[in-house]
Amino acid sequence: MSALLEIRGLEVVFDGFWAINGIDLTVDHGELRFLIGPNGAGKTTLIDVITGLTKPSAGSVTFGGTSLVGRKEHKIVRMGIGRTFQTSVVFEELSVLENLDLAASFRRPLVTLLRQRRTVSEVVTAALETVGLGDLADRPAGVLSHGQRQWLEIGMLIAQQPRLLLLDEPVAGMSQEERERTGELLTEIAKDHTVVVVEHDMEFLRRYASQVTVLHEGAVLVEGDVATVQADPRVQEVYLGRSRDEKAA
């Protein structure tokens, strides 16, 4: 594998607060990487920098050898980077199929968007099948369950044919059954895409992660496979220990 995303010396400062403090991170082509850490560790801020929502104070971010710093959000999307947010964003009045078709349309010439679609593209059909919503293709997105809405949003990313998917807490608020289905979905997607999952759920991580980066106070604390990360005493102190304290509270 070779590097798809490279981050070096990244810093983000908000009114004197160091949200990100010197992060170095490399994500290879075809990798399924989990990015974890306690609240305030800098996970979502890092995703915001990659996608152009936040401008870094210092450092570099390159994607496929091209710098992302200073680029507009829509241009970063067209370069092949897609993301989800902690709260799903779908068009509730449109059907599942229409949501997917609309997401895929950004690659079509403007003149074709003015014509009524008579067929469903192979890209949209494949995305629908991947996320397992084929039986709900004609249902309004507004009637979907929480988990189904998350899968639809992931499908909308797939329909855009990105090289890199950034998923921000995709299993938050899901039932156990939905979490298991999402884990299987991420494993399937990672066969054809590079995927970075922002998560803080250790049980979900143990079941589905391979490579893990742990952030703490805006910096990389440790990287490695699940066993390495779990065994690291620094992770146990700042992350696993904090989780136990929160549950006790």
C-alpha positions in Angstrom: 0.0 0.0 0.0 1.0 3.6 -0.6 0.0 6.8 1.2 -3.2 8.4 0.1 -3.6 11.0 2.9 -0.5 12.5 4.6 -0.7 15.1 7.4 2.4 16.6 8.8 2.9 19.1 11.7 -0.8 20.0 11.8 -1.9 22.7 14.2 -5.2 24.3 14.8 -5.6 27.1 17.4 -8.9 28.7 18.4 -8.5 31.8 20.5 -5.4 30.5 22.2 -6.8 27.0 22.6 -4.8 24.2 20.8 -7.5 22.0 19.3 -4.8 20.2 17.3 -1.2 20.3 18.4 1.3 18.9 15.9 -0.5 15.9 14.4 1.4 13.6 12.0 -0.9 11.0 10.3 -0.6 8.8 7.3 -3.4 6.8 5.8 -2.6 4.3 3.0 -4.7 3.4 0.0 -7.3 0.7 0.8 -7.0 1.1 4.6 -9.8 1.0 7.2 -8.5 3.3 9.9 -10.2 4.0 13.2 -9.6 7.4 14.8 -10.5 7.4 18.4 -10.1 9.4 21.6 -12.1 11.0 24.4 -14.2 14.1 23.8 -12.2 17.1 23.0 -9.3 15.0 21.6 -9.5 16.8 18.2 -11.1 14.0 16.1 -13.8 16.1 14.4 -11.6 19.1 14.1 -9.1 17.0 12.2 -11.8 15.8 9.8 -12.9 19.5 9.4 -9.4 20.4 8.3 -9.2 17.6 5.8 -12.5 18.6 4.2 -11.8 22.3 4.2 -14.3 23.4 6.9 -11.5 24.6 9.2 -8.2 26.3 8.1 -5.1 25.0 10.0 -2.8 27.4 11.8 0.2 25.4 10.6 1.2 22.2 8.9 0.3 20.4 5.7 -2.4 18.1 4.4 -1.9 16.3 1.1 -4.3 13.9 -0.7 -2.8 11.8 -3.5 0.2 14.1 -3.5 -2.0 17.3 -3.8 -2.2 19.9 -1.0 -5.7 20.4 0.5 -4.9 23.4 2.6 -6.7 26.5 1.3 -9.0 24.6 -1.1 -12.8 25.1 -1.1 -15.0 22.4 0.3 -16.6 21.6 -3.0 -13.3 21.2 -4.7 -12.1 18.8 -2.1 -15.2 16.7 -2.7 -14.5 16.7 -6.4 -11.0 15.5 -5.6 -12.5 12.3 -4.2 -13.1 13.0 -0.5 -16.5 12.4 1.1 -17.6 12.7 4.7 -20.6 12.2 7.0 -21.4 14.2 10.1 -22.5 13.1 13.6 -26.1 14.0 12.6 -27.2 12.5 9.3 -28.0 14.9 6.5 -30.6 13.5 4.0 -33.5 15.0 2.0 -36.4 13.7 3.9 -39.1 14.4 1.3 -37.1 12.6 -1.5 -37.1 8.9 -1.8 -34.1 6.8 -0.9 -33.4 6.3 -4.6 -33.7 10.0 -5.3 -31.3 10.9 -2.5 -28.7 8.5 -4.0 -29.3 9.8 -7.5 -29.0 13.4 -6.4 -25.7 12.6 -4.6 -24.3 11.0 -7.7 -25.4 13.9 -10.0 -22.5 16.2 -9.1 -20.4 14.4 -11.6 -23.0 14.9 -14.4 -23.0 17.9 -16.8 -25.4 20.6 -15.8 -27.6 20.1 -18.9 -28.3 16.5 -17.9 -29.6 17.7 -14.5 -32.4 19.5 -16.2 -33.7 16.3 -17.9 -36.0 13.8 -16.2 -34.2 10.7 -15.4 -35.7 7.6 -17.0 -33.1 5.0 -15.8 -31.1 4.4 -12.7 -27.4 4.5 -13.2 -25.2 1.6 -12.3 -23.4 3.7 -9.7 -26.7 4.4 -7.9 -27.8 0.8 -8.2 -24.6 -0.4 -6.7 -24.7 2.1 -3.8 -28.3 1.0 -3.1 -27.3 -2.6 -3.0 -24.2 -2.0 -0.9 -26.1 -0.3 1.9 -28.9 -2.8 1.8 -31.8 -0.4 1.3 -33.1 -1.9 -2.0 -36.5 -2.8 -0.5 -36.9 0.8 0.6 -35.8 2.5 -2.6 -39.1 4.2 -3.2 -39.8 5.2 0.4 -39.3 8.8 1.6 -36.1 9.2 3.5 -38.0 10.8 6.3 -39.6 7.5 7.3 -36.3 5.7 7.7 -35.0 4.6 11.1 -32.0 6.3 12.6 -29.7 3.5 11.4 -31.2 3.4 8.0 -30.7 7.1 7.6 -27.0 6.7 8.4 -26.7 3.9 5.9 -28.4 6.1 3.3 -25.9 8.9 3.9 -23.1 6.4 3.5 -24.7 5.3 0.3 -24.9 8.9 -0.9 -21.1 9.1 -0.4 -20.5 5.9 -2.2 -22.6 7.2 -5.1 -20.1 10.1 -5.4 -17.4 7.5 -6.0 -14.8 9.0 -3.6 -11.4 7.6 -3.0 -11.6 8.5 0.7 -14.6 8.3 3.1 -14.5 10.1 6.4 -17.2 8.8 8.7 -17.9 10.8 11.9 -19.3 8.5 14.7 -21.4 6.4 12.3 -22.9 4.1 15.0 -23.9 6.9 17.5 -27.4 6.3 18.7 -27.9 3.0 16.9 -29.4 -0.2 18.3 -27.1 -3.3 18.7 -28.5 -4.8 15.6 -27.9 -1.6 13.6 -24.4 -1.4 15.0 -23.6 -4.9 13.8 -25.0 -4.2 10.4 -22.9 -0.9 10.2 -19.7 -2.8 11.1 -20.3 -5.3 8.3 -21.1 -2.4 6.0 -17.8 -0.6 6.8 -15.9 -3.9 6.2 -17.5 -4.3 2.9 -16.9 -0.7 1.8 -13.3 -0.9 2.8 -12.7 -3.5 0.0 -13.1 -0.7 -2.6 -12.4 2.5 -0.7 -10.1 4.0 1.9 -12.1 4.6 5.0 -11.4 6.6 8.1 -13.9 6.1 11.0 -14.0 8.6 13.8 -15.3 6.8 16.8 -15.1 6.6 20.6 -17.0 3.3 21.2 -14.4 0.7 22.3 -16.6 -2.3 21.9 -17.3 -1.4 18.3 -13.6 -0.8 17.7 -12.6 -4.2 19.1 -14.9 -6.0 16.7 -14.2 -4.1 13.4 -11.0 -2.1 13.6 -7.6 -3.1 12.2 -5.4 -0.1 12.4 -6.2 2.5 15.1 -4.9 6.1 15.8 -5.6 7.4 19.3 -5.8 11.2 19.8 -5.5 12.9 23.1 -5.5 16.7 23.7 -5.0 17.4 20.0 -2.0 15.1 19.5 -1.4 11.5 18.4 -1.1 9.4 21.6 -0.4 6.0 20.0 -1.0 4.1 16.7 -1.2 0.4 15.9 -3.4 -2.6 15.7 -6.2 -3.1 18.2 -4.2 -5.3 20.6 -1.3 -2.8 20.7 -3.6 0.1 21.4 -5.6 -1.7 24.1 -2.4 -2.8 25.9 -0.8 0.7 25.9 -0.9 2.1 29.5 -1.3 5.6 28.2 -4.5 4.7 26.4 -5.8 2.8 29.5 -5.2 5.9 31.6 -6.6 8.7 29.3 -9.3 6.7 27.4 -10.3 3.4 28.9 -10.0 4.7 32.5 -12.1 7.7 31.6 -14.8 5.5 30.1 -15.0 3.4 33.3 -15.3 6.6 35.4 -18.1 7.9 33.1 -20.0 4.6 33.4 -19.7 4.7 37.1 -21.0 8.2 37.3 
